[in-house]
Each structure stands twice: as C-alpha cells, then as structure tokens.
C-alpha cells in the first residue's frame, strides 16, 4: 500500500508536465496564429509533421528507459537529468524573435520539435514510473487519480493564470508577456519534477535475467492485443479532446462573442477536469473499469451534441455543458492510464518479458499523435471555414467554429467507446493475471 505522501509526490510530476501539455493544447495554436502571425493551415501541418519524428523517438525512448540501470532506478533518473533542459526549451517555444515570415515558420518548427523531443524524454519515463510504484491493480487507479488531480491542478494554473500573467508581464506586449509567463511556469515545473524524483520509489522490477533486444521487444509488443486496442483508443480520444480544447478560445471569443470570458470558461473546464479525475477511483471501485470507461465516453459524446444546439446568447448553458464535458471525460483518464499498467502485466504474463517503458512510450506516441491530429484539424478547420484572426467573423465562420467544437469531438468519443468494447482486460482478468505473476515470483524469485 502506497502512502498518500508518495502518491502526491508522483502527482507533482504531472503538475509539471501539464504546465507544458495544457499550455500547448490550449494556447499554442492561438499563440502561433494571433501573436506570432503564422497561418492556421501551416500551424496545423507543422503539428502533424512533428508527430512523424515522434514515431521514431517515442519507442526508442521507451526502449532506452527499459535498459537504464542506475542507482536511482530505471525511470526516476530522467526526472533529475532532464528537468532543467525541459524548462529551458519550454521558454524557447514561446519566444517570438523578429524574423521574416519564413524565418518565423522555421523557428516555430525547430523550437516546437525540440520541445516535443524533451517532453518525450522526460514524460515517457515519468509515465512508466507509475507502472512500477505498485503491483496492486486497485492501487494503480488510486495512483493515477492522484496523478491526474495534481496534473489538472497544473492545468488550472495554466488556464487561470496564463492570460492575466501575459497581460501583466507584457504590459501591452503579448509576445513578451507569453515569454515571461512561460519562464516563471517553467521554473516552477523544474522544482516539481525534482520533488517527484525525491518522493517516489520503484518497486516492480523486471526479471533479473531479462535481456531486451529492440526488435524482438517490438514483436512481443504486437502480440499484446490489449495494447493494440489502447493505441487506437488513445489516438481517437486525444484527437477529439484536443480539437475541442484548442477551439475553446475561438468558441468563446468568436461564437459567444465574449473574449473577456475566455479565462473563466477555460478555468471552469479545468475545475471540471480536476473533479472528474478525483471521482475516478470512487467509480472504478463500484464498476468494472472497461464498462465505466465506455459509458463515460458515451456521456461525453452526448454533451458535445447538446452543445451544438446552444445559442450564442445562452452563455450560462454553454459554460455548464463545457464543465460537464470536462468532468465526465476526465473521470475516464485515470482509468485509461491504470489500464496501461494492466497491459504491461498482461504482456509480461503472456510473453514472459516485462517492457514497461516500451508499452508506455508506444501508447504515449499514439496519444501525441492524437494531440497532433487534433491540433492539425483545428488549424485546418479554421482555415477551411475562412477564419481571420482579430476580426469579426462571418456567420458561416462562426457556424464552422461551432460545428468543429461540438460535432467532431462527439464522433471521436463514440469511436473510442466502440474500440474499447474490444478490450479484454476486465477486472476479473486483471486480478487473475496479477495473481499468476505473484505465484511465478514466489516460485522463481523474480517477477
């Protein structure tokens, strides 16, 4: 049984990660289009292109972490080694040098690519760390609940403070305001990563005689049918979620017509995220995680569809539905990450090889692919509906923003529910696998 102190320490790592993840998801498209001056179509294409790099770096990072053998463990040391580079590159990504239009595009591409590379190098080991803190399947939901509550607190910091800090620090210069805001947030994130490093301990160890080869590990990964389902679900989930969250600013500013409410709207959504994550363990104790997850995706889809029929003058209803969508969608998030740890156990049980880092890194690749596709779709849809920054939008553009903010995310959630209906690791099956692995450990002296 893990102590609350260690669960909180682990959660602080996601607070640090979310300072960047939520800023990228919620503000980077807006920053590039309205502050940096890059066209939305180019921004969308750039997001997707960087994911091609992740197709190589993510599994390599997972494999590297699995092979790491230091006095601090396999996954924890990366929090110590990369906290400072992560903070530095985060500031670079939100820096706006006075370049030509082409120069700005090149700078944005290079700095965003570096940001995603360092994010990969620190976040994949951090995520894998959650799978080796405990072997108890029920405790894993609790660990992930703490993680995402603390992670969403980082998101709350981003939504509540970013625009006010930009205005205060920039004093009318939004570009400088974003740079200084990210400087302060990055320093704070660095401290949190160090607290996570010192406050956690790796307990689940791979078999002592395990010899990992990259390509044979990939073959064993493919044999894991539960892993394949999670990969497809992850890309669909993040596509819809990022599309909706990216367009939230545009929805409030150009559809509801109240740019002064952007911070309140997004902060309310983040509060819904936090409360949803905090409720996950309560639900998972009373329902099978798979059935609960499918049901929550259907509820999220219904809320998106209802949002389509909300008029621009019905701002209170728009706020309420966004809060509800965040609440129910994020209630499912700790369950998804607990399933990743279960999938590691299942692969270990099935093949005899424990590849924690590779499982997490490959699923995280599909999560980031969804992040890129969702961001790219947001840019492409804005361009398709003839969006122009900082002007009054046409009725057709307003309707395009509304459609993109509601209908497409609803379809994505329904597809996630359909895919997860094929996931085989029910509560009973997970406990059977865990018991069998414990028996093997007792018989051989290694897991």
C-alpha positions in Angstrom: 0.0 0.0 0.0 1.5 3.3 -1.1 1.4 6.3 1.3 -0.5 9.4 0.3 2.8 11.3 0.5 4.3 9.2 -2.2 1.2 9.4 -4.4 1.2 13.2 -4.0 4.9 13.3 -4.9 4.2 11.2 -8.0 1.3 13.5 -8.9 3.6 16.6 -8.7 5.4 15.2 -11.8 2.3 15.5 -13.8 1.7 19.0 -12.4 5.0 19.9 -14.0 4.2 18.1 -17.3 0.8 19.7 -17.5 2.2 23.2 -17.3 3.5 22.5 -20.7 1.0 20.0 -22.1 -2.0 22.1 -21.2 -0.3 25.3 -22.5 0.4 23.6 -25.8 -3.1 22.1 -26.1 -4.9 25.3 -25.0 -2.8 28.2 -26.1 -0.1 27.3 -28.6 -2.3 27.4 -31.7 -3.7 30.7 -30.6 -0.2 31.9 -29.9 1.1 31.0 -33.3 -1.9 32.4 -35.2 -2.7 35.6 -33.3 0.6 36.5 -31.6 3.3 35.0 -33.8 1.4 35.6 -37.1 1.6 32.2 -38.7 -1.3 31.0 -40.8 -3.5 28.3 -39.2 -3.1 25.9 -42.1 0.7 26.0 -41.6 0.3 25.6 -37.9 -1.9 22.5 -38.4 0.6 20.9 -40.8 3.5 21.7 -38.5 1.8 19.9 -35.6 1.3 16.8 -37.7 4.8 16.8 -39.2 6.4 16.8 -35.8 4.5 13.7 -34.9 6.4 11.8 -37.6 9.5 12.5 -35.6 7.8 11.1 -32.5 7.1 7.9 -34.4 10.8 7.2 -34.1 11.8 8.9 -30.8 8.9 7.6 -28.6 9.6 3.8 -28.9 13.3 4.5 -28.8 12.9 6.4 -25.6 10.8 3.7 -24.1 13.3 1.1 -25.0 16.2 3.2 -23.6 14.3 3.6 -20.3 13.8 -0.1 -20.1 17.5 -0.7 -20.5 18.5 2.0 -18.0 20.2 0.7 -14.9 21.2 3.3 -12.4 21.4 3.7 -8.6 18.2 5.7 -8.9 16.3 3.0 -10.9 15.1 2.7 -14.5 12.7 5.6 -14.8 13.2 8.1 -11.9 16.6 9.4 -13.0 15.2 11.0 -16.1 13.3 13.4 -13.9 16.6 14.6 -12.4 18.5 14.7 -15.6 16.0 16.5 -17.9 14.1 18.9 -15.6 16.4 21.8 -16.5 16.5 21.2 -20.3 12.7 20.9 -20.3 12.3 24.2 -18.6 14.7 25.9 -21.0 13.2 24.6 -24.2 9.7 25.5 -23.0 10.7 29.1 -22.8 12.2 29.0 -26.3 8.9 27.6 -27.8 7.0 30.7 -26.5 9.7 33.2 -27.7 9.0 35.4 -30.7 12.1 36.6 -32.5 11.8 39.3 -35.0 12.2 37.2 -38.1 10.7 37.2 -41.6 7.5 35.2 -42.2 9.6 32.2 -43.4 12.0 32.6 -40.6 9.2 32.6 -38.1 7.9 29.3 -39.5 11.3 27.7 -39.3 11.9 28.9 -35.8 8.4 27.7 -34.7 9.1 24.3 -36.3 12.6 23.9 -34.7 11.6 25.1 -31.2 8.3 23.1 -31.2 10.2 20.0 -32.3 12.8 20.4 -29.5 10.0 20.9 -27.0 8.3 17.7 -28.1 11.7 15.8 -28.0 12.5 16.9 -24.5 8.9 16.3 -23.4 9.2 12.7 -24.8 12.5 12.1 -23.0 11.1 13.2 -19.6 7.4 12.2 -19.8 7.8 8.7 -21.0 10.0 7.6 -18.1 7.7 9.6 -15.7 4.6 7.8 -17.1 6.3 4.4 -16.9 7.3 5.1 -13.3 3.5 5.0 -12.4 3.5 1.3 -13.5 6.3 0.3 -11.2 5.3 2.0 -8.0 3.0 -0.9 -7.1 1.8 -4.2 -8.5 -1.7 -3.8 -6.9 -4.3 -3.3 -9.8 -6.6 -1.4 -7.5 -3.9 0.8 -6.1 -2.9 1.8 -9.7 -6.2 3.6 -10.2 -5.6 5.5 -6.9 -2.1 6.4 -8.1 -3.4 7.6 -11.4 -6.2 9.5 -9.7 -3.6 11.4 -7.6 -1.5 11.9 -10.7 -4.3 13.5 -12.8 -5.8 15.5 -10.0 -2.3 17.1 -9.5 -1.8 17.2 -13.2 -5.1 19.1 -13.7 -4.1 21.5 -10.9 -1.2 22.3 -13.2 -3.7 22.8 -15.9 -5.8 25.0 -13.6 -2.7 27.1 -13.0 -2.3 27.4 -16.8 -6.0 28.3 -17.5 -6.4 30.7 -14.6 -3.1 32.5 -14.8 -1.8 32.5 -18.3 -3.7 35.3 -19.8 -3.7 37.5 -16.7 0.1 36.9 -16.4 0.6 37.6 -20.1 -1.2 40.9 -19.7 0.6 41.9 -16.5 4.1 40.9 -17.5 3.8 42.0 -21.1 2.3 45.5 -20.3 0.7 45.6 -23.8 3.4 43.4 -25.5 1.7 40.0 -25.7 4.8 38.3 -27.2 7.0 39.3 -24.3 4.2 38.5 -21.9 4.0 34.9 -23.1 7.8 34.5 -22.9 8.0 35.8 -19.3 4.9 33.8 -18.3 6.5 30.6 -19.6 9.8 31.4 -17.9 8.1 31.6 -14.5 5.9 28.5 -15.1 9.0 26.5 -16.3 11.0 27.3 -13.2 8.0 26.1 -11.1 7.8 22.9 -13.2 11.5 22.2 -12.7 11.1 22.3 -8.9 8.1 20.0 -9.1 9.9 17.4 -11.1 12.7 17.3 -8.5 10.1 16.8 -5.7 8.7 13.9 -7.7 12.1 12.4 -8.1 13.0 12.6 -4.4 9.5 11.4 -3.2 9.0 8.2 -5.1 10.5 4.7 -5.3 10.5 2.0 -7.9 9.2 -1.4 -6.6 8.2 -3.6 -9.5 11.3 -5.0 -11.1 11.8 -6.8 -14.4 13.0 -10.4 -14.3 16.7 -10.4 -13.3 17.8 -12.5 -16.3 15.8 -10.4 -18.8 17.7 -9.5 -21.9 15.9 -7.0 -24.1 16.5 -6.5 -27.8 14.7 -3.7 -29.5 13.1 -5.5 -32.5 12.2 -8.7 -30.6 10.6 -6.4 -27.9 8.5 -4.8 -30.7 7.4 -8.3 -31.8 6.3 -9.2 -28.2 4.5 -5.8 -28.0 2.5 -6.6 -31.1 1.4 -9.9 -29.5 -0.4 -7.9 -26.8 -3.9 -7.4 -28.1 -4.9 -5.2 -25.2 -2.1 -2.9 -26.1 -3.3 -2.6 -29.7 -6.8 -1.6 -28.5 -5.4 1.1 -26.2 -3.3 2.5 -29.0 -6.3 3.0 -31.3 -8.4 4.4 -28.5 -5.7 6.8 -27.5 -5.3 8.5 -30.9 -9.1 8.8 -31.3 -9.6 10.1 -27.7 -6.9 12.8 -28.0 -7.9 13.9 -31.5 -11.4 14.8 -30.2 -10.3 16.2 -26.9 -7.5 18.4 -28.3 -9.7 19.6 -31.2 -12.4 20.7 -28.7 -10.0 22.3 -26.2 -8.0 24.0 -28.9 -11.1 25.6 -30.3 -12.4 26.6 -26.9 -10.8 30.0 -27.1 -12.2 30.6 -30.6 -15.7 29.4 -29.5 -15.8 31.9 -26.6 -14.3 34.8 -28.5 -16.0 34.5 -31.8 -19.1 32.4 -31.3 -20.2 33.5 -27.8 -18.7 36.9 -28.6 -17.0 37.4 -25.2 -13.2 37.4 -25.3 -13.2 38.7 -21.7 -14.7 35.4 -20.6 -12.0 33.1 -22.1 -10.1 32.7 -18.8 -13.3 32.0 -16.8 -14.5 29.5 -19.4 -11.3 27.5 -19.5 -10.8 27.7 -15.8 -14.3 26.3 -15.2 -13.4 23.4 -17.6 -10.2 22.7 -15.7 -12.1 22.6 -12.4 -14.3 20.0 -14.1 -11.2 18.1 -15.1 -9.9 18.0 -11.5 -13.2 16.9 -10.0 -13.6 14.3 -12.7 -10.2 12.8 -12.0 -10.8 12.9 -8.3 -14.0 10.8 -8.8 -12.4 8.1 -10.9 -11.4 5.8 -8.0 -14.9 6.0 -6.5 -16.4 4.9 -9.8 -13.8 2.2 -10.6 -14.3 0.6 -7.2 -18.0 0.1 -8.0 -17.8 -0.7 -11.7 -15.5 -2.6 -14.0 -13.1 -0.1 -15.4 -13.8 -1.1 -19.0 -17.6 -0.7 -18.8 -17.2 2.6 -16.8 -14.8 3.9 -19.5 -17.2 3.1 -22.4 -20.1 4.7 -20.5 -18.2 7.9 -19.8 -17.2 8.3 -23.5 -20.9 8.0 -24.5 -21.8 10.6 -21.9 -19.1 12.9 -23.2 -20.4 12.5 -26.8 -23.9 13.3 -25.7 -22.8 16.5 -24.0 -20.9 17.6 -27.2 -24.0 17.0 -29.3 -26.2 19.0 -26.9 -23.6 21.9 -27.1 -24.3 22.2 -30.8 -27.8 23.4 -30.1 -26.7 26.1 -27.6 -27.2 29.7 -29.0 -24.6 32.4 -28.7 -26.8 34.2 -26.1 -27.1 31.1 -23.9 -23.7 31.6 -22.3 -24.6 30.1 -18.9 -25.7 26.8 -20.6 -22.5 26.9 -22.7 -20.4 27.2 -19.6 -22.3 24.4 -17.8 -22.0 21.9 -20.7 -18.3 22.6 -21.1 -17.8 21.9 -17.4 -19.9 18.7 -17.6 -17.9 17.5 -20.6 -14.6 18.1 -18.9 -15.9 16.4 -15.7 -17.1 13.2 -17.4 -14.3 12.9 -19.9 -11.5 13.3 -17.4 -13.2 10.9 -15.0 -12.1 8.3 -17.5 -8.5 9.4 -17.8 -7.1 7.7 -14.6 -8.8 4.5 -15.7 -7.1 4.7 -19.1 -3.6 5.0 -17.5 -4.3 2.3 -15.0 -5.2 0.1 -18.0 -1.7 0.8 -19.4 -0.1 -0.7 -16.3 -2.5 -3.7 -16.5 -1.5 -4.1 -20.1 2.2 -4.3 -19.1 1.3 -7.1 -16.7 -0.7 -8.9 -19.3 2.2 -8.7 -21.8 4.6 -9.9 -19.1 2.2 -12.8 -18.3 1.8 -13.7 -21.9 5.3 -13.4 -23.3 7.5 -13.7 -20.1 9.1 -10.3 -20.9 8.4 -7.1 -19.0 8.7 -4.0 -21.3 7.1 -1.3 -19.2 8.9 1.7 -20.9 8.1 0.4 -24.4 4.4 -0.2 -23.6 4.0 3.3 -22.2 6.1 5.0 -24.8 4.2 3.4 -27.7 0.8 4.3 -26.3 2.1 7.8 -25.5 3.1 8.1 -29.1 -0.5 7.5 -30.1 -1.6 10.0 -27.5 0.7 12.5 -29.0 -0.4 11.5 -32.5 -3.9 12.3 -31.4 -2.6 15.6 -29.9 -1.1 16.4 -33.3 -4.1 15.3 -35.4 -6.5 17.3 -33.1 -4.3 20.4 -33.3 -3.9 20.0 -37.1 -7.6 19.5 -37.6 -8.2 22.7 -35.5 -5.9 24.6 -37.8 -7.2 23.1 -41.0 -10.9 23.6 -40.0 -10.3 27.2 -39.1 -8.7 27.7 -42.5 -11.5 25.8 -44.2 -14.1 27.9 -42.6 -12.2 31.1 -43.6 -11.2 32.2 -40.1 -9.3 35.5 -40.0 -7.6 36.5 -36.7 -8.7 39.5 -34.6 -11.7 40.5 -36.8 -15.5 39.9 -36.6 -16.1 36.6 -38.2 -18.8 35.9 -40.8 -21.9 33.9 -39.8 -20.5 31.0 -41.8 -17.2 31.0 -39.9 -19.0 31.2 -36.6 -21.1 28.2 -37.5 -17.9 26.4 -38.7 -16.3 27.0 -35.3 -19.5 25.7 -33.6 -19.6 22.6 -35.7 -15.9 21.9 -35.2 -16.2 22.5 -31.4 -19.1 20.1 -30.9 -19.9 17.5 -33.7 -16.4 16.2 -34.5 -15.4 15.7 -30.8 -18.7 13.8 -30.3 -17.9 11.5 -33.1 -14.4 10.9 -31.7 -15.8 9.9 -28.3 -18.3 7.4 -29.8 -15.5 5.8 -31.8 -13.4 5.5 -28.6 -16.3 3.7 -27.0 -16.7 1.3 -29.9 -12.9 0.5 -29.9 -12.9 -0.1 -26.1 -15.7 -2.6 -26.4 -12.9 -4.9 -27.7 -10.6 -4.5 -24.7 -10.2 -7.9 -22.9 -8.7 -6.9 -19.6 -11.8 -6.8 -17.3 -11.4 -6.5 -13.6 -11.6 -10.3 -13.1 -9.0 -11.0 -15.9 -6.6 -8.4 -14.4 -6.7 -9.9 -10.9 -6.1 -13.4 -12.5 -3.0 -12.1 -14.3 -1.7 -10.4 -11.2 -2.2 -13.5 -9.0 -0.5 -15.7 -11.6 2.5 -13.3 -11.8 2.8 -13.3 -8.0 2.8 -17.1 -8.0 5.6 -17.1 -10.6 7.6 -14.7 -8.5 7.2 -16.8 -5.4 8.3 -19.9 -7.4 11.3 -18.3 -9.2 12.3 -15.3 -7.0 11.7 -12.9 -9.9 8.6 -11.4 -11.4 
